[in-house]
């Protein structure tokens, strides 16, 4: 597995954990431990997203242009071979 594939897999893991925790909180909104877990997973997801975009390019339009130029279409898109 390439470094880019590993980074994408980590990002997907973090996204899953964040969504899963959010769904749990829909039914248990008073669970403070679950809320803390959600916040931690959200932070880790954002960190993984930032790391991916720093090394492999933007994942969406919100990440494009961070390097001072419009770099959205420079590299293969995230779903192309990753």
PyMOL Python script that loads the backbone (N, CA, C, O; Angstrom):
from pymol import cmd

cmd.read_pdbstr("""\
ATOM      1  N   UNK A   1       0.848  -1.173   0.000  1.00  0.00           N
ATOM      2  CA  UNK A   1       0.000   0.000   0.000  1.00  0.00           C
ATOM      3  C   UNK A   1       0.897   1.240   0.000  1.00  0.00           C
ATOM      4  O   UNK A   1       1.848   1.327   0.776  1.00  0.00           O
ATOM      5  N   UNK A   2       0.586   2.190  -0.872  1.00  0.00           N
ATOM      6  CA  UNK A   2       1.401   3.406  -0.958  1.00  0.00           C
ATOM      7  C   UNK A   2       1.123   4.316   0.238  1.00  0.00           C
ATOM      8  O   UNK A   2       0.151   4.131   0.971  1.00  0.00           O
ATOM      9  N   UNK A   3       1.994   5.294   0.411  1.00  0.00           N
ATOM     10  CA  UNK A   3       1.820   6.256   1.502  1.00  0.00           C
ATOM     11  C   UNK A   3       0.507   7.031   1.327  1.00  0.00           C
ATOM     12  O   UNK A   3      -0.193   7.314   2.299  1.00  0.00           O
ATOM     13  N   UNK A   4       0.192   7.363   0.084  1.00  0.00           N
ATOM     14  CA  UNK A   4      -1.054   8.080  -0.182  1.00  0.00           C
ATOM     15  C   UNK A   4      -2.263   7.209   0.141  1.00  0.00           C
ATOM     16  O   UNK A   4      -3.243   7.698   0.703  1.00  0.00           O
ATOM     17  N   UNK A   5      -2.206   5.943  -0.204  1.00  0.00           N
ATOM     18  CA  UNK A   5      -3.307   5.028   0.118  1.00  0.00           C
ATOM     19  C   UNK A   5      -3.463   4.877   1.626  1.00  0.00           C
ATOM     20  O   UNK A   5      -4.584   4.837   2.133  1.00  0.00           O
ATOM     21  N   UNK A   6      -2.359   4.795   2.338  1.00  0.00           N
ATOM     22  CA  UNK A   6      -2.410   4.701   3.796  1.00  0.00           C
ATOM     23  C   UNK A   6      -3.029   5.946   4.410  1.00  0.00           C
ATOM     24  O   UNK A   6      -3.832   5.855   5.339  1.00  0.00           O
ATOM     25  N   UNK A   7      -2.650   7.119   3.885  1.00  0.00           N
ATOM     26  CA  UNK A   7      -3.207   8.373   4.390  1.00  0.00           C
ATOM     27  C   UNK A   7      -4.708   8.438   4.126  1.00  0.00           C
ATOM     28  O   UNK A   7      -5.469   8.887   4.983  1.00  0.00           O
ATOM     29  N   UNK A   8      -5.140   7.993   2.948  1.00  0.00           N
ATOM     30  CA  UNK A   8      -6.567   7.997   2.622  1.00  0.00           C
ATOM     31  C   UNK A   8      -7.314   7.004   3.511  1.00  0.00           C
ATOM     32  O   UNK A   8      -8.424   7.293   3.958  1.00  0.00           O
ATOM     33  N   UNK A   9      -6.731   5.860   3.769  1.00  0.00           N
ATOM     34  CA  UNK A   9      -7.364   4.871   4.642  1.00  0.00           C
ATOM     35  C   UNK A   9      -7.514   5.434   6.064  1.00  0.00           C
ATOM     36  O   UNK A   9      -8.548   5.242   6.703  1.00  0.00           O
ATOM     37  N   UNK A  10      -6.496   6.117   6.546  1.00  0.00           N
ATOM     38  CA  UNK A  10      -6.574   6.729   7.875  1.00  0.00           C
ATOM     39  C   UNK A  10      -7.665   7.793   7.905  1.00  0.00           C
ATOM     40  O   UNK A  10      -8.422   7.880   8.872  1.00  0.00           O
ATOM     41  N   UNK A  11      -7.749   8.589   6.866  1.00  0.00           N
ATOM     42  CA  UNK A  11      -8.790   9.611   6.786  1.00  0.00           C
ATOM     43  C   UNK A  11     -10.174   8.967   6.795  1.00  0.00           C
ATOM     44  O   UNK A  11     -11.085   9.468   7.454  1.00  0.00           O
ATOM     45  N   UNK A  12     -10.334   7.895   6.090  1.00  0.00           N
ATOM     46  CA  UNK A  12     -11.628   7.195   6.066  1.00  0.00           C
ATOM     47  C   UNK A  12     -11.976   6.603   7.424  1.00  0.00           C
ATOM     48  O   UNK A  12     -13.135   6.632   7.839  1.00  0.00           O
ATOM     49  N   UNK A  13     -10.972   6.064   8.118  1.00  0.00           N
ATOM     50  CA  UNK A  13     -11.207   5.534   9.476  1.00  0.00           C
ATOM     51  C   UNK A  13     -11.707   6.634  10.403  1.00  0.00           C
ATOM     52  O   UNK A  13     -12.666   6.455  11.154  1.00  0.00           O
ATOM     53  N   UNK A  14     -11.033   7.775  10.332  1.00  0.00           N
ATOM     54  CA  UNK A  14     -11.410   8.901  11.195  1.00  0.00           C
ATOM     55  C   UNK A  14     -12.812   9.401  10.846  1.00  0.00           C
ATOM     56  O   UNK A  14     -13.594   9.738  11.735  1.00  0.00           O
ATOM     57  N   UNK A  15     -13.125   9.448   9.557  1.00  0.00           N
ATOM     58  CA  UNK A  15     -14.451   9.897   9.134  1.00  0.00           C
ATOM     59  C   UNK A  15     -15.517   8.934   9.649  1.00  0.00           C
ATOM     60  O   UNK A  15     -16.565   9.365  10.129  1.00  0.00           O
ATOM     61  N   UNK A  16     -15.251   7.630   9.549  1.00  0.00           N
ATOM     62  CA  UNK A  16     -16.204   6.636  10.033  1.00  0.00           C
ATOM     63  C   UNK A  16     -16.443   6.792  11.531  1.00  0.00           C
ATOM     64  O   UNK A  16     -17.585   6.767  11.988  1.00  0.00           O
ATOM     65  N   UNK A  17     -15.364   6.953  12.291  1.00  0.00           N
ATOM     66  CA  UNK A  17     -15.493   7.088  13.746  1.00  0.00           C
ATOM     67  C   UNK A  17     -16.299   8.330  14.113  1.00  0.00           C
ATOM     68  O   UNK A  17     -17.107   8.305  15.041  1.00  0.00           O
ATOM     69  N   UNK A  18     -16.073   9.406  13.384  1.00  0.00           N
ATOM     70  CA  UNK A  18     -16.793  10.649  13.649  1.00  0.00           C
ATOM     71  C   UNK A  18     -18.278  10.484  13.329  1.00  0.00           C
ATOM     72  O   UNK A  18     -19.129  10.905  14.112  1.00  0.00           O
ATOM     73  N   UNK A  19     -18.592   9.882  12.201  1.00  0.00           N
ATOM     74  CA  UNK A  19     -19.993   9.677  11.818  1.00  0.00           C
ATOM     75  C   UNK A  19     -20.677   8.722  12.782  1.00  0.00           C
ATOM     76  O   UNK A  19     -21.815   8.954  13.190  1.00  0.00           O
ATOM     77  N   UNK A  20     -19.987   7.651  13.146  1.00  0.00           N
ATOM     78  CA  UNK A  20     -20.543   6.662  14.069  1.00  0.00           C
ATOM     79  C   UNK A  20     -20.854   7.297  15.423  1.00  0.00           C
ATOM     80  O   UNK A  20     -21.918   7.062  15.996  1.00  0.00           O
ATOM     81  N   UNK A  21     -19.926   8.098  15.928  1.00  0.00           N
ATOM     82  CA  UNK A  21     -20.148   8.768  17.211  1.00  0.00           C
ATOM     83  C   UNK A  21     -21.315   9.749  17.102  1.00  0.00           C
ATOM     84  O   UNK A  21     -22.114   9.870  18.031  1.00  0.00           O
ATOM     85  N   UNK A  22     -21.416  10.444  15.980  1.00  0.00           N
ATOM     86  CA  UNK A  22     -22.526  11.376  15.782  1.00  0.00           C
ATOM     87  C   UNK A  22     -23.873  10.667  15.763  1.00  0.00           C
ATOM     88  O   UNK A  22     -24.857  11.164  16.312  1.00  0.00           O
ATOM     89  N   UNK A  23     -23.906   9.509  15.131  1.00  0.00           N
ATOM     90  CA  UNK A  23     -25.148   8.738  15.093  1.00  0.00           C
ATOM     91  C   UNK A  23     -25.524   8.247  16.494  1.00  0.00           C
ATOM     92  O   UNK A  23     -26.698   8.252  16.863  1.00  0.00           O
ATOM     93  N   UNK A  24     -24.527   7.827  17.266  1.00  0.00           N
ATOM     94  CA  UNK A  24     -24.807   7.407  18.639  1.00  0.00           C
ATOM     95  C   UNK A  24     -25.379   8.575  19.443  1.00  0.00           C
ATOM     96  O   UNK A  24     -26.328   8.415  20.210  1.00  0.00           O
ATOM     97  N   UNK A  25     -24.776   9.760  19.249  1.00  0.00           N
ATOM     98  CA  UNK A  25     -25.230  10.934  19.992  1.00  0.00           C
ATOM     99  C   UNK A  25     -26.647  11.354  19.601  1.00  0.00           C
ATOM    100  O   UNK A  25     -27.341  11.987  20.397  1.00  0.00           O
ATOM    101  N   UNK A  26     -27.086  11.013  18.389  1.00  0.00           N
ATOM    102  CA  UNK A  26     -28.467  11.303  18.002  1.00  0.00           C
ATOM    103  C   UNK A  26     -29.449  10.635  18.960  1.00  0.00           C
ATOM    104  O   UNK A  26     -30.504  11.196  19.257  1.00  0.00           O
ATOM    105  N   UNK A  27     -29.115   9.464  19.435  1.00  0.00           N
ATOM    106  CA  UNK A  27     -29.990   8.730  20.350  1.00  0.00           C
ATOM    107  C   UNK A  27     -29.638   8.899  21.811  1.00  0.00           C
ATOM    108  O   UNK A  27     -30.429   8.554  22.690  1.00  0.00           O
ATOM    109  N   UNK A  28     -28.438   9.437  22.080  1.00  0.00           N
ATOM    110  CA  UNK A  28     -27.975   9.597  23.458  1.00  0.00           C
ATOM    111  C   UNK A  28     -27.340  10.985  23.640  1.00  0.00           C
ATOM    112  O   UNK A  28     -26.152  11.084  23.948  1.00  0.00           O
ATOM    113  N   UNK A  29     -28.117  12.043  23.452  1.00  0.00           N
ATOM    114  CA  UNK A  29     -27.543  13.393  23.455  1.00  0.00           C
ATOM    115  C   UNK A  29     -26.971  13.847  24.794  1.00  0.00           C
ATOM    116  O   UNK A  29     -26.223  14.824  24.844  1.00  0.00           O
ATOM    117  N   UNK A  30     -27.302  13.169  25.853  1.00  0.00           N
ATOM    118  CA  UNK A  30     -26.813  13.561  27.183  1.00  0.00           C
ATOM    119  C   UNK A  30     -25.533  12.811  27.583  1.00  0.00           C
ATOM    120  O   UNK A  30     -25.001  13.060  28.665  1.00  0.00           O
ATOM    121  N   UNK A  31     -25.040  11.924  26.760  1.00  0.00           N
ATOM    122  CA  UNK A  31     -23.865  11.113  27.075  1.00  0.00           C
ATOM    123  C   UNK A  31     -22.594  11.950  26.901  1.00  0.00           C
ATOM    124  O   UNK A  31     -22.091  12.115  25.790  1.00  0.00           O
ATOM    125  N   UNK A  32     -22.095  12.465  28.001  1.00  0.00           N
ATOM    126  CA  UNK A  32     -20.923  13.352  27.966  1.00  0.00           C
ATOM    127  C   UNK A  32     -19.671  12.634  27.475  1.00  0.00           C
ATOM    128  O   UNK A  32     -18.852  13.229  26.775  1.00  0.00           O
ATOM    129  N   UNK A  33     -19.514  11.370  27.832  1.00  0.00           N
ATOM    130  CA  UNK A  33     -18.354  10.601  27.374  1.00  0.00           C
ATOM    131  C   UNK A  33     -18.381  10.453  25.853  1.00  0.00           C
ATOM    132  O   UNK A  33     -17.354  10.590  25.188  1.00  0.00           O
ATOM    133  N   UNK A  34     -19.553  10.174  25.320  1.00  0.00           N
ATOM    134  CA  UNK A  34     -19.687  10.044  23.864  1.00  0.00           C
ATOM    135  C   UNK A  34     -19.428  11.379  23.175  1.00  0.00           C
ATOM    136  O   UNK A  34     -18.837  11.413  22.096  1.00  0.00           O
ATOM    137  N   UNK A  35     -19.864  12.472  23.785  1.00  0.00           N
ATOM    138  CA  UNK A  35     -19.624  13.792  23.217  1.00  0.00           C
ATOM    139  C   UNK A  35     -18.128  14.117  23.200  1.00  0.00           C
ATOM    140  O   UNK A  35     -17.616  14.683  22.234  1.00  0.00           O
ATOM    141  N   UNK A  36     -17.447  13.756  24.265  1.00  0.00           N
ATOM    142  CA  UNK A  36     -15.993  13.960  24.310  1.00  0.00           C
ATOM    143  C   UNK A  36     -15.303  13.106  23.240  1.00  0.00           C
ATOM    144  O   UNK A  36     -14.367  13.563  22.583  1.00  0.00           O
ATOM    145  N   UNK A  37     -15.766  11.882  23.072  1.00  0.00           N
ATOM    146  CA  UNK A  37     -15.216  11.005  22.043  1.00  0.00           C
ATOM    147  C   UNK A  37     -15.446  11.598  20.657  1.00  0.00           C
ATOM    148  O   UNK A  37     -14.543  11.606  19.821  1.00  0.00           O
ATOM    149  N   UNK A  38     -16.658  12.094  20.420  1.00  0.00           N
ATOM    150  CA  UNK A  38     -16.978  12.717  19.131  1.00  0.00           C
ATOM    151  C   UNK A  38     -16.032  13.893  18.866  1.00  0.00           C
ATOM    152  O   UNK A  38     -15.481  14.018  17.772  1.00  0.00           O
ATOM    153  N   UNK A  39     -15.853  14.733  19.852  1.00  0.00           N
ATOM    154  CA  UNK A  39     -14.967  15.892  19.678  1.00  0.00           C
ATOM    155  C   UNK A  39     -13.538  15.455  19.374  1.00  0.00           C
ATOM    156  O   UNK A  39     -12.871  16.050  18.528  1.00  0.00           O
ATOM    157  N   UNK A  40     -13.073  14.426  20.056  1.00  0.00           N
ATOM    158  CA  UNK A  40     -11.716  13.911  19.813  1.00  0.00           C
ATOM    159  C   UNK A  40     -11.608  13.332  18.402  1.00  0.00           C
ATOM    160  O   UNK A  40     -10.616  13.571  17.712  1.00  0.00           O
ATOM    161  N   UNK A  41     -12.611  12.577  17.968  1.00  0.00           N
ATOM    162  CA  UNK A  41     -12.585  12.000  16.624  1.00  0.00           C
ATOM    163  C   UNK A  41     -12.700  13.082  15.556  1.00  0.00           C
ATOM    164  O   UNK A  41     -12.093  12.974  14.491  1.00  0.00           O
ATOM    165  N   UNK A  42     -13.469  14.114  15.836  1.00  0.00           N
ATOM    166  CA  UNK A  42     -13.592  15.218  14.898  1.00  0.00           C
ATOM    167  C   UNK A  42     -12.243  15.923  14.731  1.00  0.00           C
ATOM    168  O   UNK A  42     -11.845  16.261  13.616  1.00  0.00           O
ATOM    169  N   UNK A  43     -11.556  16.137  15.835  1.00  0.00           N
ATOM    170  CA  UNK A  43     -10.234  16.769  15.788  1.00  0.00           C
ATOM    171  C   UNK A  43      -9.240  15.891  15.020  1.00  0.00           C
ATOM    172  O   UNK A  43      -8.477  16.391  14.193  1.00  0.00           O
ATOM    173  N   UNK A  44      -9.251  14.592  15.295  1.00  0.00           N
ATOM    174  CA  UNK A  44      -8.341  13.677  14.603  1.00  0.00           C
ATOM    175  C   UNK A  44      -8.670  13.592  13.114  1.00  0.00           C
ATOM    176  O   UNK A  44      -7.767  13.459  12.288  1.00  0.00           O
ATOM    177  N   UNK A  45      -9.948  13.666  12.768  1.00  0.00           N
ATOM    178  CA  UNK A  45     -10.346  13.664  11.363  1.00  0.00           C
ATOM    179  C   UNK A  45      -9.807  14.910  10.667  1.00  0.00           C
ATOM    180  O   UNK A  45      -9.263  14.820   9.567  1.00  0.00           O
ATOM    181  N   UNK A  46      -9.954  16.055  11.293  1.00  0.00           N
ATOM    182  CA  UNK A  46      -9.458  17.297  10.697  1.00  0.00           C
ATOM    183  C   UNK A  46      -7.933  17.255  10.543  1.00  0.00           C
ATOM    184  O   UNK A  46      -7.394  17.740   9.548  1.00  0.00           O
ATOM    185  N   UNK A  47      -7.244  16.677  11.523  1.00  0.00           N
ATOM    186  CA  UNK A  47      -5.782  16.549  11.432  1.00  0.00           C
ATOM    187  C   UNK A  47      -5.394  15.628  10.277  1.00  0.00           C
ATOM    188  O   UNK A  47      -4.468  15.931   9.525  1.00  0.00           O
ATOM    189  N   UNK A  48      -6.093  14.516  10.137  1.00  0.00           N
ATOM    190  CA  UNK A  48      -5.807  13.579   9.046  1.00  0.00           C
ATOM    191  C   UNK A  48      -6.098  14.223   7.695  1.00  0.00           C
ATOM    192  O   UNK A  48      -5.360  14.011   6.733  1.00  0.00           O
ATOM    193  N   UNK A  49      -7.156  14.999   7.622  1.00  0.00           N
ATOM    194  CA  UNK A  49      -7.507  15.694   6.389  1.00  0.00           C
ATOM    195  C   UNK A  49      -6.437  16.720   6.025  1.00  0.00           C
ATOM    196  O   UNK A  49      -6.014  16.802   4.872  1.00  0.00           O
ATOM    197  N   UNK A  50      -6.008  17.493   7.002  1.00  0.00           N
ATOM    198  CA  UNK A  50      -4.958  18.486   6.764  1.00  0.00           C
ATOM    199  C   UNK A  50      -3.663  17.816   6.314  1.00  0.00           C
ATOM    200  O   UNK A  50      -3.000  18.301   5.398  1.00  0.00           O
ATOM    201  N   UNK A  51      -3.302  16.708   6.950  1.00  0.00           N
ATOM    202  CA  UNK A  51      -2.082  15.997   6.582  1.00  0.00           C
ATOM    203  C   UNK A  51      -2.181  15.474   5.151  1.00  0.00           C
ATOM    204  O   UNK A  51      -1.232  15.595   4.377  1.00  0.00           O
ATOM    205  N   UNK A  52      -3.316  14.899   4.804  1.00  0.00           N
ATOM    206  CA  UNK A  52      -3.490  14.373   3.454  1.00  0.00           C
ATOM    207  C   UNK A  52      -3.352  15.495   2.427  1.00  0.00           C
ATOM    208  O   UNK A  52      -2.623  15.361   1.445  1.00  0.00           O
ATOM    209  N   UNK A  53      -4.045  16.581   2.658  1.00  0.00           N
ATOM    210  CA  UNK A  53      -4.025  17.684   1.703  1.00  0.00           C
ATOM    211  C   UNK A  53      -2.649  18.336   1.600  1.00  0.00           C
ATOM    212  O   UNK A  53      -2.257  18.799   0.528  1.00  0.00           O
ATOM    213  N   UNK A  54      -1.930  18.372   2.692  1.00  0.00           N
ATOM    214  CA  UNK A  54      -0.581  18.948   2.679  1.00  0.00           C
ATOM    215  C   UNK A  54       0.353  18.118   1.800  1.00  0.00           C
ATOM    216  O   UNK A  54       1.175  18.670   1.067  1.00  0.00           O
ATOM    217  N   UNK A  55       0.229  16.807   1.872  1.00  0.00           N
ATOM    218  CA  UNK A  55       1.143  15.921   1.150  1.00  0.00           C
ATOM    219  C   UNK A  55       0.659  15.482  -0.226  1.00  0.00           C
ATOM    220  O   UNK A  55       1.472  15.212  -1.111  1.00  0.00           O
ATOM    221  N   UNK A  56      -0.674  15.408  -0.417  1.00  0.00           N
ATOM    222  CA  UNK A  56      -1.184  14.801  -1.644  1.00  0.00           C
ATOM    223  C   UNK A  56      -2.157  15.676  -2.428  1.00  0.00           C
ATOM    224  O   UNK A  56      -2.643  15.259  -3.479  1.00  0.00           O
ATOM    225  N   UNK A  57      -2.444  16.850  -1.951  1.00  0.00           N
ATOM    226  CA  UNK A  57      -3.325  17.750  -2.679  1.00  0.00           C
ATOM    227  C   UNK A  57      -4.718  17.817  -2.084  1.00  0.00           C
ATOM    228  O   UNK A  57      -5.062  17.054  -1.182  1.00  0.00           O
ATOM    229  N   UNK A  58      -5.516  18.743  -2.604  1.00  0.00           N
ATOM    230  CA  UNK A  58      -6.840  18.986  -2.024  1.00  0.00           C
ATOM    231  C   UNK A  58      -7.806  17.822  -2.224  1.00  0.00           C
ATOM    232  O   UNK A  58      -7.761  17.113  -3.229  1.00  0.00           O
ATOM    233  N   UNK A  59      -8.671  17.652  -1.243  1.00  0.00           N
ATOM    234  CA  UNK A  59      -9.723  16.634  -1.313  1.00  0.00           C
ATOM    235  C   UNK A  59     -11.029  17.219  -1.830  1.00  0.00           C
ATOM    236  O   UNK A  59     -11.914  16.479  -2.259  1.00  0.00           O
ATOM    237  N   UNK A  60     -11.151  18.491  -1.793  1.00  0.00           N
ATOM    238  CA  UNK A  60     -12.359  19.177  -2.250  1.00  0.00           C
ATOM    239  C   UNK A  60     -12.019  20.619  -2.563  1.00  0.00           C
ATOM    240  O   UNK A  60     -10.885  21.057  -2.370  1.00  0.00           O
ATOM    241  N   UNK A  61     -12.988  21.342  -3.038  1.00  0.00           N
ATOM    242  CA  UNK A  61     -12.737  22.732  -3.406  1.00  0.00           C
ATOM    243  C   UNK A  61     -12.295  23.583  -2.224  1.00  0.00           C
ATOM    244  O   UNK A  61     -11.551  24.547  -2.406  1.00  0.00           O
ATOM    245  N   UNK A  62     -12.738  23.248  -1.020  1.00  0.00           N
ATOM    246  CA  UNK A  62     -12.349  24.038   0.144  1.00  0.00           C
ATOM    247  C   UNK A  62     -10.852  23.925   0.429  1.00  0.00           C
ATOM    248  O   UNK A  62     -10.280  24.802   1.077  1.00  0.00           O
ATOM    249  N   UNK A  63     -10.212  22.855  -0.047  1.00  0.00           N
ATOM    250  CA  UNK A  63      -8.778  22.680   0.167  1.00  0.00           C
ATOM    251  C   UNK A  63      -7.930  23.172  -0.991  1.00  0.00           C
ATOM    252  O   UNK A  63      -6.702  23.149  -0.911  1.00  0.00           O
ATOM    253  N   UNK A  64      -8.561  23.613  -2.058  1.00  0.00           N
ATOM    254  CA  UNK A  64      -7.831  24.068  -3.235  1.00  0.00           C
ATOM    255  C   UNK A  64      -7.347  25.499  -3.043  1.00  0.00           C
ATOM    256  O   UNK A  64      -7.977  26.292  -2.343  1.00  0.00           O
ATOM    257  N   UNK A  65      -6.238  25.813  -3.662  1.00  0.00           N
ATOM    258  CA  UNK A  65      -5.715  27.169  -3.626  1.00  0.00           C
ATOM    259  C   UNK A  65      -4.917  27.511  -2.389  1.00  0.00           C
ATOM    260  O   UNK A  65      -4.486  28.654  -2.241  1.00  0.00           O
ATOM    261  N   UNK A  66      -4.706  26.566  -1.500  1.00  0.00           N
ATOM    262  CA  UNK A  66      -3.975  26.840  -0.263  1.00  0.00           C
ATOM    263  C   UNK A  66      -2.504  27.132  -0.519  1.00  0.00           C
ATOM    264  O   UNK A  66      -1.863  27.822   0.274  1.00  0.00           O
ATOM    265  N   UNK A  67      -1.968  26.621  -1.605  1.00  0.00           N
ATOM    266  CA  UNK A  67      -0.562  26.827  -1.912  1.00  0.00           C
ATOM    267  C   UNK A  67      -0.286  28.100  -2.707  1.00  0.00           C
ATOM    268  O   UNK A  67       0.815  28.268  -3.232  1.00  0.00           O
ATOM    269  N   UNK A  68      -1.260  28.992  -2.804  1.00  0.00           N
ATOM    270  CA  UNK A  68      -1.060  30.242  -3.501  1.00  0.00           C
ATOM    271  C   UNK A  68      -1.453  30.210  -4.970  1.00  0.00           C
ATOM    272  O   UNK A  68      -1.346  31.224  -5.661  1.00  0.00           O
ATOM    273  N   UNK A  69      -1.902  29.070  -5.452  1.00  0.00           N
ATOM    274  CA  UNK A  69      -2.363  28.957  -6.830  1.00  0.00           C
ATOM    275  C   UNK A  69      -3.485  27.931  -6.875  1.00  0.00           C
ATOM    276  O   UNK A  69      -3.646  27.136  -5.949  1.00  0.00           O
ATOM    277  N   UNK A  70      -4.251  27.950  -7.942  1.00  0.00           N
ATOM    278  CA  UNK A  70      -5.371  27.017  -8.085  1.00  0.00           C
ATOM    279  C   UNK A  70      -4.826  25.660  -8.500  1.00  0.00           C
ATOM    280  O   UNK A  70      -4.548  25.429  -9.677  1.00  0.00           O
ATOM    281  N   UNK A  71      -4.673  24.765  -7.532  1.00  0.00           N
ATOM    282  CA  UNK A  71      -4.028  23.472  -7.751  1.00  0.00           C
ATOM    283  C   UNK A  71      -5.009  22.303  -7.767  1.00  0.00           C
ATOM    284  O   UNK A  71      -4.599  21.147  -7.668  1.00  0.00           O
ATOM    285  N   UNK A  72      -6.286  22.594  -7.890  1.00  0.00           N
ATOM    286  CA  UNK A  72      -7.320  21.581  -7.783  1.00  0.00           C
ATOM    287  C   UNK A  72      -7.143  20.435  -8.768  1.00  0.00           C
ATOM    288  O   UNK A  72      -7.334  19.277  -8.394  1.00  0.00           O
ATOM    289  N   UNK A  73      -6.789  20.719 -10.001  1.00  0.00           N
ATOM    290  CA  UNK A  73      -6.750  19.678 -11.022  1.00  0.00           C
ATOM    291  C   UNK A  73      -5.337  19.224 -11.378  1.00  0.00           C
ATOM    292  O   UNK A  73      -5.154  18.543 -12.388  1.00  0.00           O
ATOM    293  N   UNK A  74      -4.341  19.580 -10.581  1.00  0.00           N
ATOM    294  CA  UNK A  74      -2.954  19.235 -10.889  1.00  0.00           C
ATOM    295  C   UNK A  74      -2.662  17.749 -10.760  1.00  0.00           C
ATOM    296  O   UNK A  74      -2.016  17.166 -11.631  1.00  0.00           O
ATOM    297  N   UNK A  75      -3.122  17.144  -9.707  1.00  0.00           N
ATOM    298  CA  UNK A  75      -2.815  15.746  -9.408  1.00  0.00           C
ATOM    299  C   UNK A  75      -4.021  14.871  -9.717  1.00  0.00           C
ATOM    300  O   UNK A  75      -5.105  15.380  -9.998  1.00  0.00           O
ATOM    301  N   UNK A  76      -3.834  13.558  -9.666  1.00  0.00           N
ATOM    302  CA  UNK A  76      -5.003  12.687  -9.819  1.00  0.00           C
ATOM    303  C   UNK A  76      -6.019  13.003  -8.715  1.00  0.00           C
ATOM    304  O   UNK A  76      -5.647  13.370  -7.600  1.00  0.00           O
ATOM    305  N   UNK A  77      -7.259  12.860  -9.032  1.00  0.00           N
ATOM    306  CA  UNK A  77      -8.325  13.121  -8.066  1.00  0.00           C
ATOM    307  C   UNK A  77      -8.304  12.015  -7.008  1.00  0.00           C
ATOM    308  O   UNK A  77      -7.813  10.918  -7.276  1.00  0.00           O
ATOM    309  N   UNK A  78      -8.824  12.287  -5.821  1.00  0.00           N
ATOM    310  CA  UNK A  78      -8.735  11.312  -4.731  1.00  0.00           C
ATOM    311  C   UNK A  78      -9.257   9.929  -5.085  1.00  0.00           C
ATOM    312  O   UNK A  78      -8.759   8.940  -4.547  1.00  0.00           O
ATOM    313  N   UNK A  79     -10.230   9.825  -5.960  1.00  0.00           N
ATOM    314  CA  UNK A  79     -10.813   8.526  -6.306  1.00  0.00           C
ATOM    315  C   UNK A  79     -10.101   7.851  -7.469  1.00  0.00           C
ATOM    316  O   UNK A  79     -10.474   6.742  -7.851  1.00  0.00           O
ATOM    317  N   UNK A  80      -9.090   8.487  -8.039  1.00  0.00           N
ATOM    318  CA  UNK A  80      -8.373   7.926  -9.154  1.00  0.00           C
ATOM    319  C   UNK A  80      -7.149   7.137  -8.684  1.00  0.00           C
ATOM    320  O   UNK A  80      -6.063   7.695  -8.524  1.00  0.00           O
ATOM    321  N   UNK A  81      -7.331   5.878  -8.472  1.00  0.00           N
ATOM    322  CA  UNK A  81      -6.215   5.000  -8.109  1.00  0.00           C
ATOM    323  C   UNK A  81      -5.773   5.076  -6.671  1.00  0.00           C
ATOM    324  O   UNK A  81      -4.711   4.551  -6.337  1.00  0.00           O
ATOM    325  N   UNK A  82      -6.528   5.694  -5.818  1.00  0.00           N
ATOM    326  CA  UNK A  82      -6.155   5.770  -4.409  1.00  0.00           C
ATOM    327  C   UNK A  82      -7.022   4.833  -3.623  1.00  0.00           C
ATOM    328  O   UNK A  82      -6.879   4.736  -2.404  1.00  0.00           O
TER     329      UNK A  82
END
""", "prot")
cmd.dss("prot")
cmd.show_as("cartoon", "prot")
cmd.util.cbc("prot")
cmd.orient("prot")
